[in-house]
Amino acid sequence: MDETPIKAGKTGKGKMSKGWFWPLYGDQDDIVFTFSKSRAANRSKTP
């Protein structure tokens, strides 16, 4: 699995938060991208 950093969501004037996309490959050749505000192993509580 490879995480991809992105800038998403404003934190103030001219500032963006850093977030991460995590691509997951499914068993029927589908690809899903989950989003997280951190690179922590436990990302299940991401709002």
Residue pairs with C-beta under 8 A, 6 or more apart in sequence:
1 22
1 23
1 24
2 23
3 20
3 21
3 22
3 39
4 20
4 21
4 22
4 23
5 18
5 19
5 20
6 18
6 19
6 20
6 21
7 16
7 17
7 18
7 19
8 16
8 17
8 18
8 19
8 35
9 16
9 17
9 19
10 16
10 17
11 17
17 37
18 37
19 35
19 36
19 37
20 35
20 36
20 37
20 38
20 39
21 33
21 34
21 35
22 33
22 34
22 35
22 36
22 43
23 31
23 32
23 33
24 31
24 32
24 33
24 34
25 31
26 32
34 43
35 46
36 43
36 46
37 46
37 47
38 46
